[in-house]
Amino acid sequence: MTMQDSTAQDSGSAMRRARFGALPERIAYEDMVETKEASPRDPAQDTCNPEGAGNLLSCLAWDLVL
């Protein structure tokens, strides 16, 4: 690399920095993730409903066809 090449590279670098500025600071992974406790289960939703099972299975069948 010659002196002229390094001067051109420095001026190009300075022009980019003047136009775009610097990159933003890195964000740590821990700062991007939020953890919270799971909501308690509702026993009423866990019960089996034999009359409603037909609706669920027919919807599943239509989903597989479409």
C-alpha positions in Angstrom: 0.0 0.0 0.0 1.4 3.3 -1.0 1.2 6.6 0.9 -1.4 7.9 -1.6 -3.6 4.8 -1.0 -3.6 5.3 2.7 -4.4 9.0 2.4 -7.4 8.1 0.1 -8.5 5.4 2.5 -8.3 7.9 5.4 -10.3 10.5 3.6 -12.9 7.9 2.6 -13.1 6.7 6.1 -13.5 10.3 7.4 -16.3 11.0 4.8 -18.2 7.9 5.8 -17.9 8.7 9.5 -19.1 12.3 8.9 -22.0 11.1 6.9 -23.2 8.1 8.9 -21.6 8.6 12.3 -20.7 5.7 14.5 -22.4 2.4 15.0 -24.8 2.3 18.0 -23.6 0.7 21.2 -24.1 -3.1 21.4 -27.0 -4.3 23.6 -26.4 -7.2 25.9 -28.6 -10.2 25.5 -29.8 -10.0 29.1 -31.1 -6.5 28.4 -33.2 -7.8 25.4 -34.8 -10.7 27.2 -37.7 -10.5 29.7 -38.5 -13.4 31.9 -41.7 -13.7 34.0 -43.5 -16.4 35.9 -46.1 -18.4 34.0 -49.7 -17.8 34.8 -51.4 -20.5 36.9 -53.4 -23.2 35.1 -57.1 -23.0 35.0 -58.6 -26.4 36.0 -61.8 -25.7 34.2 -59.9 -25.7 30.9 -58.3 -29.0 31.6 -61.5 -30.9 31.9 -62.7 -33.2 29.1 -65.8 -32.2 27.2 -67.0 -35.2 25.1 -69.7 -33.2 23.4 -67.2 -30.6 22.3 -64.7 -33.1 21.0 -66.7 -33.6 17.8 -66.3 -30.0 16.9 -62.6 -30.0 17.5 -62.0 -33.1 15.4 -64.2 -31.8 12.5 -62.1 -28.6 12.5 -58.9 -30.6 12.5 -60.2 -32.6 9.5 -61.0 -29.5 7.6 -57.6 -28.0 8.4 -55.9 -31.1 7.0 -58.0 -30.9 3.8 -57.5 -27.2 3.2 
